Structures are given as C-alpha cells and as structure tokens.
Amino acid sequence: MLLLWEGTALVIDNNRIFASTSYTRQQLMAQIDTVSIKVTETFTSVVVAFILATVIGIVLGVVIAEIFTIRQMSMPLIIFAYAVPHPVLAPMFVIWFLVGSDIVLFTFTGPSAYLFGSVTAQQAQQVIGINGVTAFGAWVGFFPVFINTITGMNELEERFEHLGTVLGATRWQMVKYFRFWRALPNITSSIKSTVQLSIVGVIVAEFIASSQGIGYQIVLAWKNADLGYMFGVVLVIMLGSYLFYQAVVWTLKVVTPPGSV
C-alpha cells in the first residue's frame, strides 16, 4: 500500500491533488498536538456510543423477542427507522442535545497533556458523557446487535424447548439458561459490526453537525485544501479504528465462552 501510495504521488507530482507520504507526515506532525487531542475526543465518544448501542440493543432485543405483542407492534417501526439514511438524522440528534443538555459522566485529562509540552491540562480535558454525537453513533450501531439478538433468541432448537418443558423451566429461566446462550454467537458477531458502525456514526456526526473531534479536522483540511493533513488524519482514524476493533474482539474472546466469537 505504501509503495502504491508513493508511486502514485511521484507520477502525479502535485501534493495539492495527491499528497506524498513525506508531505503527509510533514503536515500531520505540524499539528500532532491538535490531532492527539481530537482523536482522543472522537474515540472517547466512540466508546460511549459503542457501549450504549450494545447494551440497549441486547436488552431491547431480548424483550421484543420474548413478548410477541410488542414484537408485532414495534418491528414495522424499527424496519422503517432502519431504512432511513442515517446521516440525515445527525443534525437532529445534535440539536436535541443542544436544546436539552449533555449528560456528563466524568472528565479526565487526556494523554496529550503528558506527551506534548505545548498542551495544557485544560486543553487536554476530555469529557465522557452522552451528547448528540455519541447518541447518533449509538443509533447507527444499535441495529445489528438488536436484530441479531432477536434472530438468535428465536432460533432455539426444538430439543432444548422440550428439555425446558420437561424440567419445568419458567419463561425467565428459558431466557436465562437457553435462549440467551443460543443467541450469544449472533450477538458477538453483530458486536463486531457495531464497532465499525459506531465509529462511522460518531465521525459522520462530527462531519455534519459538530465542530469537535477528529472528523471535524477533515472538514477543516478540506476547507483549507490541505490534502496532506487530510491524508494524515484519515490514517490516524484508520489506526484508531483497527486498534479499537482488535480490543473489542479480544475482550469478547475473554469474557464469552469458547465458540461464541
């Protein structure tokens, strides 16, 4: 990839059209302190969005899978909502939280204050909470977990249904000991998709309706026609996304039974 990148840059020979690797590194390092603050801001929002999407998706999926009436009433609405292109809703989420207020869970000093002498603790202050950006990221990432939870819960083999009946299991016990574990492989596979969709949701919200995070840095690079900085920011997003994905996969392997992932 690097050879193709550099070869293309040499052929075009214009950093305003296709930035070379050296120019990209130069432009990125010129603003590395800002990038470090913004990438921490973005992936803090991604983590919150991912957790919200996973927890809400699993809980609602279990409830709707078990209560037939609610499932029949809600599924048409859910399918309709899922069919709406997600980016058109991003400004609404941001406005709703501007009208109301962000839910701040806690704050911390980001690593930029310790890595760069030019960054103060106040500049590196990061907020973990629920706002328009994290809510939209959760909305985008919610559907795979939700739908796969319902699918897995409804795919319990007939022999296990009979076993539960013979043992006199209650409805809750069937969920606790049979249906949820049958759905777990579906849930874990969908969580991998939720990782990427949460990242997409957060960055799209930063593009469209926010002035924070690493997504907005791409907008600034575009407005300034600074392709080198834009390439550098995209590489940082790619690296952060890969690391977050691998962290989630490793966590799933640790906390779920063998064969679930």
C-alpha positions as CSV (number, residue, x, y, z in Angstrom):
1,M,0.0,0.0,0.0
2,L,2.8,2.4,0.9
3,L,4.6,1.6,-2.4
4,L,1.5,2.2,-4.4
5,W,0.8,5.4,-2.5
6,E,4.3,6.8,-3.0
7,G,4.4,5.6,-6.7
8,T,1.1,7.4,-7.4
9,A,2.3,10.6,-5.7
10,L,5.5,10.5,-7.8
11,V,3.5,10.1,-11.0
12,I,1.1,12.9,-10.2
13,D,3.8,15.1,-8.6
14,N,1.3,17.5,-7.0
15,N,0.7,17.5,-3.3
16,R,-2.5,19.5,-3.7
17,I,-4.0,16.7,-5.8
18,F,-2.4,13.6,-4.2
19,A,-0.2,14.0,-1.2
20,S,3.0,12.0,-0.9
21,T,3.9,10.1,2.2
22,S,6.6,12.6,3.2
23,Y,4.3,15.6,2.7
24,T,1.6,13.8,4.7
25,R,3.9,13.1,7.5
26,Q,5.2,16.7,7.5
27,Q,1.6,18.2,7.6
28,L,0.5,15.8,10.3
29,M,3.4,16.3,12.5
30,A,3.0,20.1,12.2
31,Q,-0.4,19.7,14.1
32,I,0.2,16.5,16.0
33,D,-0.7,18.1,19.3
34,T,-4.2,19.1,18.0
35,V,-4.6,15.7,16.3
36,S,-3.9,13.9,19.6
37,I,-6.5,15.9,21.4
38,K,-9.1,15.5,18.7
39,V,-8.6,11.8,18.2
40,T,-8.9,11.2,22.0
41,E,-12.1,13.2,21.9
42,T,-13.5,11.2,19.0
43,F,-12.7,7.7,20.3
44,T,-14.0,8.7,23.8
45,S,-17.3,9.3,22.1
46,V,-16.9,6.1,20.1
47,V,-16.5,4.0,23.3
48,V,-19.6,5.6,24.8
49,A,-21.6,5.1,21.6
50,F,-20.5,1.5,21.3
51,I,-21.5,0.7,24.9
52,L,-24.9,2.4,24.5
53,A,-25.6,0.6,21.3
54,T,-24.5,-2.8,22.6
55,V,-26.4,-2.6,25.9
56,I,-29.6,-1.1,24.6
57,G,-29.6,-3.4,21.5
58,I,-29.2,-6.6,23.7
59,V,-31.8,-5.5,26.3
60,L,-34.4,-4.4,23.8
61,G,-33.7,-7.5,21.6
62,V,-34.4,-9.9,24.5
63,V,-37.6,-8.0,25.5
64,I,-39.0,-7.9,22.0
65,A,-38.0,-11.4,21.2
66,E,-39.9,-12.7,24.2
67,I,-43.0,-10.6,24.1
68,F,-44.9,-11.4,20.9
69,T,-47.3,-8.5,21.0
70,I,-44.5,-5.9,21.4
71,R,-42.6,-7.5,18.6
72,Q,-45.5,-7.4,16.2
73,M,-46.2,-3.7,17.1
74,S,-42.6,-2.5,17.0
75,M,-40.9,-4.4,14.1
76,P,-42.5,-2.3,11.3
77,L,-41.4,0.9,13.0
78,I,-37.9,-0.4,13.6
79,I,-37.6,-1.5,9.9
80,F,-38.9,1.9,8.8
81,A,-36.4,3.6,11.0
82,Y,-33.5,1.4,9.8
83,A,-34.4,2.2,6.2
84,V,-34.0,6.0,6.7
85,P,-30.4,7.1,5.6
86,H,-28.6,7.6,8.9
87,P,-26.7,10.8,8.0
88,V,-29.9,12.8,7.5
89,L,-30.7,12.3,11.2
90,A,-27.3,13.5,12.6
91,P,-28.3,17.2,12.8
92,M,-31.5,16.3,14.7
93,F,-29.5,14.4,17.4
94,V,-27.1,17.3,17.9
95,I,-30.0,19.8,18.1
96,W,-31.9,17.7,20.6
97,F,-28.9,17.6,23.0
98,L,-28.3,21.4,22.4
99,V,-31.8,22.2,23.4
100,G,-31.6,19.8,26.4
101,S,-28.2,19.3,27.8
102,D,-25.4,16.8,27.6
103,I,-25.2,14.1,30.2
104,V,-21.7,14.3,31.7
105,L,-20.5,11.0,33.3
106,F,-17.0,12.1,34.3
107,T,-14.0,14.1,32.9
108,F,-10.3,13.2,32.7
109,T,-7.1,14.8,31.4
110,G,-6.1,13.3,28.1
111,P,-2.7,11.9,27.2
112,S,-1.8,14.9,25.1
113,A,-1.1,16.9,28.3
114,Y,1.6,14.4,29.2
115,L,3.0,13.9,25.7
116,F,3.3,17.5,24.5
117,G,4.7,20.4,26.5
118,S,2.6,22.8,24.4
119,V,-0.7,21.3,25.5
120,T,-2.1,22.4,28.9
121,A,-4.2,20.2,31.1
122,Q,-7.2,22.4,30.4
123,Q,-6.8,22.0,26.6
124,A,-6.4,18.2,27.0
125,Q,-9.5,17.9,29.3
126,Q,-11.8,15.2,27.9
127,V,-15.5,14.6,28.8
128,I,-17.0,11.2,28.9
129,G,-20.8,11.6,28.5
130,I,-23.8,11.3,26.4
131,N,-24.3,14.0,23.8
132,G,-25.6,14.4,20.3
133,V,-22.5,12.9,18.7
134,T,-22.5,9.8,21.0
135,A,-26.3,9.4,20.7
136,F,-26.1,9.4,17.0
137,G,-23.2,6.9,17.0
138,A,-25.2,4.6,19.3
139,W,-28.2,4.9,16.9
140,V,-26.2,3.9,13.9
141,G,-24.5,1.0,15.8
142,F,-27.7,-0.2,17.6
143,F,-29.5,-2.1,14.8
144,P,-27.1,-5.0,14.1
145,V,-27.0,-6.0,17.8
146,F,-30.7,-5.6,18.2
147,I,-31.7,-7.6,15.1
148,N,-29.2,-10.4,15.7
149,T,-30.3,-10.7,19.3
150,I,-33.9,-11.2,18.2
151,T,-32.8,-13.7,15.5
152,G,-30.7,-15.7,17.9
153,M,-33.3,-15.8,20.6
154,N,-35.9,-17.2,18.1
155,E,-33.6,-19.9,16.8
156,L,-33.5,-22.1,19.8
157,E,-33.6,-25.8,18.7
158,E,-36.8,-27.8,19.4
159,R,-34.9,-30.3,21.6
160,F,-34.0,-27.5,24.1
161,E,-37.6,-26.3,24.1
162,H,-38.6,-29.8,25.1
163,L,-35.9,-30.1,27.7
164,G,-37.0,-26.8,29.3
165,T,-40.6,-28.1,29.3
166,V,-39.6,-31.4,30.9
167,L,-37.5,-29.6,33.6
168,G,-40.4,-27.2,34.3
169,A,-38.5,-24.1,33.4
170,T,-40.3,-20.8,33.7
171,R,-40.2,-18.3,30.9
172,W,-37.4,-16.3,32.6
173,Q,-35.4,-19.5,33.1
174,M,-35.8,-20.4,29.4
175,V,-34.3,-17.0,28.6
176,K,-31.6,-17.2,31.2
177,Y,-30.4,-20.7,30.6
178,F,-31.4,-21.5,27.0
179,R,-32.4,-18.6,24.7
180,F,-29.7,-16.1,25.6
181,W,-26.9,-18.6,25.2
182,R,-28.3,-19.7,21.9
183,A,-28.3,-16.1,20.8
184,L,-24.8,-15.3,22.1
185,P,-22.9,-16.3,18.9
186,N,-25.3,-14.0,16.9
187,I,-24.7,-11.2,19.4
188,T,-20.9,-11.4,19.5
189,S,-20.7,-11.4,15.7
190,S,-23.0,-8.4,15.5
191,I,-21.0,-6.6,18.1
192,K,-18.0,-6.6,15.6
193,S,-20.2,-4.8,13.1
194,T,-21.3,-2.4,15.8
195,V,-17.7,-1.4,16.4
196,Q,-17.3,-0.1,12.9
197,L,-20.8,1.4,12.7
198,S,-20.3,3.3,16.0
199,I,-17.1,4.8,14.6
200,V,-18.9,5.8,11.4
201,G,-21.8,7.3,13.3
202,V,-19.6,9.4,15.5
203,I,-17.4,10.7,12.7
204,V,-20.4,11.4,10.4
205,A,-21.9,13.4,13.2
206,E,-18.7,15.4,13.6
207,F,-18.6,16.0,9.8
208,I,-22.2,17.2,9.5
209,A,-23.3,18.9,12.7
210,S,-20.4,19.3,15.1
211,S,-17.2,21.3,15.5
212,Q,-15.4,18.7,17.6
213,G,-13.4,15.6,17.2
214,I,-11.1,14.2,14.5
215,G,-14.0,14.2,12.0
216,Y,-14.1,18.0,12.0
217,Q,-10.4,18.1,11.3
218,I,-11.1,16.5,7.9
219,V,-13.6,19.3,7.2
220,L,-11.0,21.9,8.2
221,A,-8.4,20.2,5.9
222,W,-10.9,20.2,3.1
223,K,-11.8,23.9,3.6
224,N,-8.0,24.8,3.6
225,A,-7.4,22.4,0.6
226,D,-4.7,20.8,2.8
227,L,-4.6,17.2,1.3
228,G,-1.5,16.2,3.3
229,Y,-3.2,16.9,6.6
230,M,-6.4,15.2,5.4
231,F,-4.4,12.1,4.4
232,G,-2.7,12.1,7.8
233,V,-6.0,12.4,9.7
234,V,-7.5,9.6,7.7
235,L,-4.5,7.4,8.6
236,V,-4.9,8.2,12.3
237,I,-8.6,7.3,12.1
238,M,-7.8,4.0,10.4
239,L,-5.2,3.1,13.0
240,G,-7.5,4.1,15.9
241,S,-10.4,2.1,14.4
242,Y,-8.2,-1.0,13.9
243,L,-6.9,-0.9,17.5
244,F,-10.4,-0.4,18.9
245,Y,-11.8,-3.3,16.8
246,Q,-9.0,-5.6,18.0
247,A,-9.5,-4.6,21.6
248,V,-13.3,-5.4,21.3
249,V,-12.6,-8.8,19.7
250,W,-10.0,-9.7,22.3
251,T,-12.5,-8.7,25.1
252,L,-15.2,-10.8,23.5
253,K,-12.9,-13.8,23.4
254,V,-12.0,-13.3,27.1
255,V,-15.5,-12.8,28.5
256,T,-17.6,-15.2,26.4
257,P,-17.4,-19.0,26.2
258,P,-15.3,-20.7,23.5
259,G,-17.1,-20.8,20.2
260,S,-19.2,-17.7,20.8
261,V,-16.9,-15.5,18.8
